């Protein structure tokens, strides 16, 4: 069974997501940005979502976690919850 581990930052606007992505690209700590800005309860733990299987997350999120490169910040990815920056930290 394929499993992935990811962390994310959830914000209400694409503009905010792009600003935060630029800060991370410039060297800001992903977990710290998540703690400060994410509207998801996972923000308190640096955006960490733990391990999950295909189909446990909404489709747009799932597609990134099981198809895109590990260790890279992806997004903004729009879902019904808002805009996500997603870093797949592990997949096996």
Backbone bond lengths (Angstrom), bond angles and torsions (degrees), N, CA, C in turn:
res aa  C-N    CA-C-N  psi(-1)  N-CA   C-N-CA  omega(-1)  CA-C   N-CA-C  phi
1 X - - - 1.464 - - 1.531 109.45 -
2 X 1.301 115.80 124.91 1.461 121.35 177.68 1.530 108.73 -72.06
3 X 1.326 115.90 136.33 1.461 120.75 175.57 1.525 108.44 -133.74
4 X 1.311 115.23 152.00 1.461 120.25 176.82 1.519 108.73 -129.12
5 X 1.309 114.65 158.66 1.458 121.69 172.96 1.524 105.43 -129.98
6 X 1.331 116.39 135.42 1.461 119.67 -176.72 1.524 110.74 -147.83
7 X 1.319 113.29 163.20 1.460 119.72 169.00 1.515 106.85 -131.62
8 X 1.332 115.60 154.19 1.459 117.85 -176.20 1.518 110.97 -147.66
9 X 1.311 113.88 164.88 1.463 122.64 173.67 1.524 105.38 -125.43
10 X 1.319 116.60 125.67 1.462 122.17 -179.12 1.521 109.32 -111.45
11 X 1.323 115.86 124.85 1.468 121.89 179.30 1.533 109.10 -134.97
12 X 1.345 116.95 160.76 1.462 119.40 -175.51 1.524 115.64 -77.06
13 X 1.336 118.90 -19.86 1.473 118.77 -175.88 1.525 112.31 -129.46
14 X 1.331 114.16 150.63 1.458 121.06 177.12 1.531 110.23 -63.85
15 X 1.327 115.80 -36.85 1.461 120.80 179.67 1.536 111.21 -60.49
16 X 1.326 116.50 -46.67 1.468 120.55 177.99 1.525 110.52 -62.26
17 X 1.339 116.65 -43.06 1.468 120.41 179.49 1.525 110.85 -59.20
18 X 1.333 116.74 -43.10 1.468 120.14 179.21 1.527 111.78 -65.84
19 X 1.333 117.36 -38.78 1.470 120.68 177.76 1.530 110.51 -62.98
20 X 1.335 116.77 -44.29 1.466 120.42 -179.58 1.525 111.15 -67.97
21 X 1.331 116.80 -37.65 1.469 120.51 177.88 1.527 109.93 -61.89
22 X 1.330 116.94 -40.07 1.469 121.07 178.13 1.529 110.78 -64.43
23 X 1.334 116.91 -39.32 1.471 120.18 178.03 1.529 110.76 -63.53
24 X 1.341 116.85 -41.84 1.471 121.01 178.87 1.534 109.85 -65.60
25 X 1.338 116.78 -42.66 1.470 120.88 178.43 1.527 111.06 -61.21
26 X 1.332 116.13 -30.26 1.468 120.99 -179.92 1.526 112.05 -84.59
27 X 1.328 117.40 1.24 1.452 120.26 174.30 1.519 116.21 115.64
28 X 1.340 118.63 -2.38 1.463 120.34 177.69 1.530 109.78 -65.17
29 X 1.320 115.99 149.81 1.462 121.66 -178.53 1.533 110.76 -77.58
30 X 1.335 116.62 123.96 1.465 122.06 -177.69 1.526 110.92 -54.44
31 X 1.328 116.73 -49.17 1.465 121.03 -176.37 1.525 111.46 -62.56
32 X 1.320 116.39 -39.19 1.471 120.26 179.63 1.531 110.61 -66.96
33 X 1.323 116.83 -42.57 1.473 121.38 177.19 1.540 109.18 -61.59
34 X 1.334 116.69 -41.21 1.471 120.55 178.33 1.526 110.62 -61.41
35 X 1.339 116.65 -45.38 1.470 120.55 -179.93 1.529 111.40 -60.70
36 X 1.323 116.48 -37.66 1.466 120.81 -176.13 1.525 113.50 -81.05
37 X 1.335 118.40 -32.58 1.469 120.55 -167.43 1.521 116.75 -121.55
38 X 1.330 118.90 -23.77 1.470 119.77 -173.34 1.523 111.71 -68.76
39 X 1.342 115.67 136.33 1.464 120.78 176.88 1.529 111.36 -88.62
40 X 1.325 117.22 -3.89 1.459 121.52 177.74 1.530 109.19 -83.98
41 X 1.338 118.69 142.92 1.469 120.10 176.42 1.530 113.41 -54.79
42 X 1.347 117.10 -26.13 1.476 120.38 179.02 1.525 111.71 -64.89
43 X 1.333 117.69 -16.68 1.464 120.73 178.65 1.515 112.11 -56.09
44 X 1.328 116.41 -34.06 1.474 120.95 -179.58 1.525 111.44 -60.38
45 X 1.340 116.27 -28.77 1.473 119.85 178.59 1.530 110.55 -105.39
46 X 1.327 116.36 32.87 1.461 120.71 176.99 1.516 113.56 73.87
47 X 1.323 116.78 17.91 1.465 120.88 178.72 1.512 114.37 87.06
48 X 1.337 117.18 1.35 1.468 121.17 -175.35 1.533 111.06 -66.94
49 X 1.320 116.26 126.80 1.469 122.14 178.84 1.525 112.21 -104.34
50 X 1.327 117.51 -1.26 1.460 119.93 -178.06 1.518 111.54 70.50
51 X 1.336 115.30 -159.35 1.468 121.07 -178.25 1.512 110.98 -94.69
52 X 1.328 115.41 147.42 1.459 120.81 177.51 1.521 109.53 -153.42
53 X 1.323 114.25 164.20 1.473 122.21 -178.78 1.522 109.88 -104.38
54 X 1.343 117.27 163.11 1.463 120.00 175.89 1.530 110.84 -55.35
55 X 1.330 115.68 137.81 1.452 120.61 177.03 1.524 114.79 92.32
56 X 1.341 117.95 -9.37 1.464 120.05 179.93 1.528 112.53 -80.34
57 X 1.314 116.69 -22.02 1.459 121.74 179.94 1.533 109.29 -107.78
58 X 1.341 116.95 163.13 1.467 119.41 176.84 1.526 109.13 -59.37
59 X 1.338 116.76 153.47 1.464 122.64 -170.70 1.526 113.80 -51.75
60 X 1.333 117.67 -48.86 1.467 120.25 -175.96 1.532 110.82 -60.89
61 X 1.321 116.15 -39.09 1.464 122.42 179.47 1.527 109.57 -70.89
62 X 1.322 115.58 -47.15 1.459 122.98 178.95 1.532 111.41 -55.02
63 X 1.350 116.11 -45.19 1.471 120.58 -177.62 1.522 111.41 -58.74
64 X 1.321 117.13 -41.96 1.465 120.52 178.66 1.525 110.32 -66.53
65 X 1.323 116.45 -46.74 1.467 120.60 -174.02 1.525 113.90 -65.50
66 X 1.334 116.57 -27.76 1.471 118.51 -176.43 1.526 113.96 -110.29
67 X 1.337 117.78 1.28 1.465 119.86 -179.55 1.519 114.58 -128.06
68 X 1.326 117.70 -26.10 1.461 119.95 -172.87 1.525 111.57 -97.42
69 X 1.319 114.45 169.03 1.457 122.46 -172.69 1.532 112.96 -61.52
70 X 1.325 115.55 140.31 1.467 123.19 176.81 1.527 109.11 -80.29
71 X 1.339 116.92 141.84 1.459 121.36 175.14 1.519 115.03 83.65
72 X 1.333 117.03 10.83 1.466 122.61 -179.81 1.523 107.54 -120.51
73 X 1.336 117.27 144.27 1.460 120.28 176.27 1.526 108.44 -84.78
74 X 1.335 116.33 116.30 1.467 123.27 -179.07 1.525 109.97 -101.35
75 X 1.313 115.14 151.05 1.458 118.79 174.02 1.506 111.76 122.32
76 X 1.315 115.04 -176.65 1.457 127.89 6.93 1.538 112.95 -66.79
77 X 1.330 115.04 139.41 1.453 122.90 176.47 1.524 106.89 -113.47
78 X 1.338 116.07 119.97 1.469 120.14 -177.45 1.526 110.46 -86.78
79 X 1.335 116.18 130.76 1.466 122.70 171.44 1.525 107.13 -131.34
80 X 1.329 116.09 -178.02 1.466 118.92 178.31 1.522 111.65 -66.08
81 X 1.331 118.20 -13.60 1.467 122.06 -178.16 1.523 113.15 -90.06
82 X 1.330 116.94 -20.76 1.461 121.51 -176.97 1.517 109.62 141.97
83 X 1.326 115.79 -146.55 1.468 121.83 -177.79 1.524 109.69 -113.17
84 X 1.312 115.22 129.60 1.463 121.49 -176.73 1.524 111.22 -111.52
85 X 1.326 114.68 142.12 1.465 121.24 160.33 1.518 103.46 -104.32
86 X 1.314 116.38 127.63 1.463 121.31 -173.61 1.518 110.48 -123.03
87 X 1.317 115.99 128.97 1.471 120.90 171.17 1.509 107.94 -118.25
88 X 1.334 116.07 115.52 1.460 120.61 175.45 1.534 105.32 -79.59
89 X 1.327 116.93 116.86 1.464 120.49 -175.70 1.525 112.52 -93.18
90 X 1.353 116.90 -20.34 1.463 120.33 -179.92 1.519 108.65 -162.96
91 X 1.314 115.72 145.35 1.478 120.04 173.05 1.512 107.46 -149.82
92 X 1.332 116.44 132.08 1.467 119.30 177.04 1.517 111.13 -144.47
